[in-house]
């Protein structure tokens, strides 16, 4: 299984599943550090990183800042990684990179992207009554469809970000940049 990303029902956690993470958290192998980086909307300057250090074969520690939790099957990432006051993730395209290291040497890394949708679906639904009447309403639904169905493919982060930026600007009647706020 490749690294897959999802969210819980109320968007208070991003969920990361991966055989690589399972191995890192449960194996007595000498992996001493896991680095997790989360990028929002393909913005390189909006990367948030946390590290987990382990003295094998001891279990991984829990996060002192309540940023992550290992449940035994998946890594839960709290939106506090972005801002300590956040209680929910903000809609957008997220890329997560997980790197396992031993003795400061990167051993293996994997990543994936997905569209985290908590509020966008409802904004798109407002356009359904005019779905075939205007080009914009049709475009909104096609963009959303592409975002919802294009995630976790490990091959199209830039395309997902492009779709989200375009959809965000239509729904918010703006031409704003989503990067480096």
C-alpha positions as CSV (number, residue, x, y, z in Angstrom):
1,X,0.0,0.0,0.0
2,X,1.3,3.4,-0.9
3,X,1.0,6.3,1.4
4,X,-2.7,7.4,1.4
5,X,-4.2,10.5,2.9
6,X,-7.7,11.3,4.2
7,X,-9.5,13.3,6.8
8,X,-11.8,12.4,9.7
9,X,-15.5,13.5,9.6
10,X,-15.2,16.9,11.3
11,X,-11.8,17.8,9.6
12,X,-10.0,18.0,12.9
13,X,-7.4,15.4,11.8
14,X,-5.5,14.5,8.7
15,X,-5.1,10.7,8.5
16,X,-1.9,9.2,7.0
17,X,-1.8,5.4,6.2
18,X,1.3,3.7,4.9
19,X,3.1,0.4,5.1
20,X,6.3,2.5,5.5
21,X,4.9,4.2,8.6
22,X,3.6,1.0,10.0
23,X,7.1,-0.5,9.6
24,X,8.7,2.5,11.2
25,X,6.4,2.5,14.2
26,X,6.4,-1.2,14.8
27,X,9.7,-2.5,13.7
28,X,12.8,-3.0,15.9
29,X,14.8,-1.7,12.9
30,X,17.2,1.1,13.5
31,X,15.0,3.9,12.2
32,X,15.6,6.7,14.7
33,X,13.8,9.6,13.0
34,X,10.7,10.2,11.0
35,X,10.3,13.6,9.3
36,X,6.8,14.5,8.2
37,X,6.3,17.6,6.0
38,X,2.9,19.0,5.0
39,X,2.5,21.4,2.1
40,X,-0.7,23.3,1.4
41,X,-1.7,24.0,-2.2
42,X,1.7,23.2,-3.6
43,X,3.2,26.2,-1.9
44,X,6.8,25.4,-1.1
45,X,7.0,28.3,1.4
46,X,4.0,26.9,3.3
47,X,5.6,23.7,4.4
48,X,5.1,22.6,8.0
49,X,7.5,19.9,9.4
50,X,7.7,17.9,12.5
51,X,10.1,15.2,13.5
52,X,9.6,12.1,15.6
53,X,12.7,10.6,17.2
54,X,12.7,7.0,18.5
55,X,15.2,5.0,20.4
56,X,14.5,1.6,18.9
57,X,13.0,-0.8,19.9
58,X,11.1,1.6,22.2
59,X,7.7,2.7,21.0
60,X,7.3,6.1,19.3
61,X,6.7,9.0,21.7
62,X,3.5,10.9,21.7
63,X,3.6,14.5,20.6
64,X,4.2,17.0,23.3
65,X,2.6,19.8,21.2
66,X,-0.4,17.6,20.3
67,X,0.6,17.7,16.6
68,X,0.4,14.0,15.9
69,X,-0.8,10.7,17.3
70,X,0.0,7.2,16.2
71,X,-3.1,5.0,16.6
72,X,-1.4,1.7,15.9
73,X,-2.6,1.7,12.2
74,X,-2.4,5.3,11.1
75,X,-0.8,8.7,11.9
76,X,-3.2,11.4,12.9
77,X,-2.0,14.9,12.2
78,X,-3.6,17.8,14.1
79,X,-4.1,21.2,12.3
80,X,-2.1,22.7,15.2
81,X,0.9,22.0,13.0
82,X,-0.2,25.0,10.9
83,X,-1.3,27.2,13.8
84,X,-1.6,26.3,17.5
85,X,-5.2,27.8,17.5
86,X,-6.5,25.7,14.6
87,X,-9.1,23.1,15.5
88,X,-9.9,22.1,11.9
89,X,-8.0,21.7,8.6
90,X,-8.7,24.4,6.0
91,X,-9.9,23.1,2.6
92,X,-7.2,22.7,0.0
93,X,-4.8,20.4,-1.7
94,X,-2.3,18.9,0.7
95,X,1.0,17.1,0.0
96,X,2.5,15.0,2.8
97,X,6.1,13.7,2.6
98,X,7.3,11.1,5.1
99,X,11.0,10.4,5.3
100,X,12.6,7.7,7.5
101,X,16.2,8.3,8.6
102,X,18.9,6.6,10.6
103,X,22.0,8.3,11.8
104,X,21.1,11.5,9.9
105,X,21.0,9.6,6.6
106,X,17.7,9.5,4.7
107,X,16.8,5.9,4.1
108,X,13.5,6.1,2.3
109,X,10.8,8.6,1.6
110,X,7.3,8.6,0.2
111,X,4.6,11.2,-0.5
112,X,1.1,11.8,-1.8
113,X,-1.4,14.5,-2.4
114,X,-5.1,14.8,-1.8
115,X,-7.9,17.3,-1.7
116,X,-9.2,18.0,1.8
117,X,-12.8,19.0,1.4
118,X,-14.8,20.2,4.4
119,X,-16.7,23.2,3.1
120,X,-16.1,23.3,-0.6
121,X,-18.7,20.7,-1.5
122,X,-21.4,22.9,0.0
123,X,-20.2,25.9,-1.9
124,X,-20.2,23.9,-5.1
125,X,-23.7,22.5,-4.4
126,X,-25.1,26.1,-4.6
127,X,-24.2,26.0,-8.3
128,X,-26.2,22.8,-9.0
129,X,-29.5,24.6,-9.8
130,X,-27.8,26.3,-12.8
131,X,-25.4,23.4,-13.7
132,X,-26.3,23.4,-17.4
133,X,-27.3,27.1,-17.7
134,X,-23.9,28.8,-17.4
135,X,-20.4,27.9,-18.2
136,X,-19.1,29.0,-14.8
137,X,-21.6,26.7,-13.0
138,X,-20.5,23.8,-15.2
139,X,-16.9,24.6,-14.6
140,X,-17.3,24.7,-10.8
141,X,-18.7,21.2,-10.8
142,X,-16.0,19.8,-13.2
143,X,-13.2,21.3,-11.1
144,X,-14.7,19.9,-7.9
145,X,-15.1,16.5,-9.6
146,X,-11.5,16.5,-10.7
147,X,-10.3,17.4,-7.2
148,X,-12.4,14.8,-5.4
149,X,-11.5,12.0,-7.8
150,X,-7.9,12.9,-8.5
151,X,-6.4,12.6,-5.0
152,X,-4.1,9.9,-3.7
153,X,-2.8,9.0,-7.2
154,X,0.8,10.0,-6.3
155,X,1.3,11.5,-9.6
156,X,-0.6,14.8,-10.0
157,X,0.0,17.2,-7.2
158,X,0.5,20.2,-9.4
159,X,-2.6,19.5,-11.4
160,X,-4.7,19.2,-8.2
161,X,-3.3,22.5,-7.0
162,X,-4.1,24.2,-10.3
163,X,-7.7,22.9,-10.1
164,X,-8.1,24.0,-6.5
165,X,-6.7,27.5,-7.1
166,X,-9.1,28.0,-10.1
167,X,-12.1,26.7,-8.1
168,X,-11.2,28.8,-5.0
169,X,-11.0,31.9,-7.1
170,X,-14.4,31.2,-8.8
171,X,-16.2,30.4,-5.5
172,X,-14.7,33.4,-3.7
173,X,-14.9,35.8,-6.7
174,X,-11.3,36.7,-6.4
175,X,-7.9,36.4,-8.2
176,X,-5.9,35.9,-5.0
177,X,-2.8,33.7,-4.6
178,X,-3.1,30.9,-2.1
179,X,0.6,30.6,-1.4
180,X,2.8,32.2,1.2
181,X,0.2,34.0,3.2
